[in-house]
Amino acid sequence: MTDTSETRPAESEARATRPSLLYRLMRYIPLIAPVLLWAVPCWVLLYTGQHWPLPVTLAGTALCALGLVGMPLAMVRGHGRRQQDRAAIVGDTLLGTSWVLFTWSVLLGVLLRLALTLAGAGESQDRARVVTWAVLAVTAVLLVWGYAEARRVPRVRRLDVRLPRLGAGLDGLRVVLVTDTHYGPLDRARWSARVCETVNSLEADLVCHTGDIADGTAERRRAQATPLGTVRATHARVYVTGNHEYYSEAQGWVDLMDELGWEPLRNRHLLLERGGDTLVVAGVDDVTAESSGLAGHRAHLAGALDGADPGLPVLLLAHQPKFVDRAAAAGIDLQLSGHTHGGQIWPFHHLVRLDQPALAGLSHHGTRTLLYTSRGTGFWGPPFRVFAPSEITLLVLRGPHAPTSP
């Protein structure tokens, strides 16, 4: 371990300037990204040798320009101070459409054109037009499929999780995880009710929600969240805040979940007892809580475990997977998280991995700690899921010597 007192001043200054430079670059992303998302497809589809008739070129360029201007305006009106749901729907849809169009314009614009050139297929103009039609066709198919995937009731993902410290009385404990429901501008009250029906069919001992309930305040999204009150569990229903709660008056969501019969685990724990054995079920506020300015909101693992027997196994709820570093240092047995959405729209998962240690599924950290990262139950923003299906997760906890269920 490096003693910071021995660090040379020049090295300290260099490290201090890096976040500043990164921060300044990040500030320009909202300005640069829309231009790239619309200008690149426009160039690839219209101006790389296609020689379309002038009306086609002008119409296509006008559509791209309309998207470039309209998307940021709709996003600001929808997600800014005005919070206009219709504008948010338009902006979010344009964002998802532009991302898919940009991705496949780049991929097919390079790979398909190269393949056609190497194969000697047609003239240069013919190859350019084939690329254009291929990009448009792939984009249309993926958007239709992605919309259906986003709006469907998630499939149930089942897996056994073996915890070496789990007592025999707790073997077979059924834990259901829902997360990132993101109730928002699109009214999904019926979808919410069907999700809760699916959860109830799993006959869970413990049901967990690891945050990002909605985009909007509890008062505004109450109708969509109310079905969560119908969820059943033989022992407990527990909830922790996600980062999106802190964009939308987090305490209101904590109060509503308490009203609906869920136990908000705000840096605290409860004990789940069965068959003479005990499991500590703990939860922490999201890591963004402290910067929200809300009194008493912060991620405090020591507080969550205060008074718990260190010899007992611990199940921890933490919204973001990157909290696992702290969990592993504390010897947590299993952390449940969401936040990543599995990337939601491929290939966005590559950017998610820059910020999080895990994208989806079960992973090992440190000497003891397991992390399960859900791809999320709902969707954020663009109403599309492409190669990142949503899920309701059934985790069956197993002791060290118990047989794995088929």
Buried (B, 14 or more C-beta within 10 A) or exposed (E): EEEEEEEEEEEEEEEEEEEEEEEEEEEEEEEEBBEEBBBBBBBBBBBBBBEBEEEEBEEBBEEBEEBBEBBBEBBBBBBEEEBBBEBBBBBBBBBBBBBBBBBBBBEBBEEBBEEBEEEEEEEBEEBBBBBBEBBBEBBEEBBEBBBEBBBEBBEBBEEBBBBEBBBEBBBBBBBBBBBBBBBBBBEBBEBBBBBBEBBBEBEBBBBBBBBBBBBBBBEBBBEBBBBBBBBBBEBBBBBBBBBBBBBBBBBBBBEBBEEBBBBBBBBBBBBBEBEEBBBBBBBBBBBBBBEBEBEEBBBBBEBBBEEBEEEBBBBBBBBBBBBBEBBBEBBBBBBBBBBBBBBBBBBBBEEBEEEBBBBBBBBEBBEBBBBBBBBBBBBBBBBBBBBBBBBBBBBBBBBEEBEEEE
